[in-house]
Amino acid sequence: MAHKCKDTLIAVPELRIKLTGHKTEAVHRSYIHHELEELRAAVEKIPALNSK
């Protein structure tokens, strides 16, 4: 059930905006941008699975 809820939140931007309390889509995008940068930085720290 939780996975289905997550999929719905990801698929419906208007729902994400309402749940986060952001007033506009532009504000929402600015927060998402920072989250994506943090995720990219974290992923880059993970060693490659095929590294020797």
Buried (B, 14 or more C-beta within 10 A) or exposed (E): EEEEEEEEEEEEEEEBBEEEEBEEEEEBEEEBEEEEEEEEEEEEEEEEEEEE
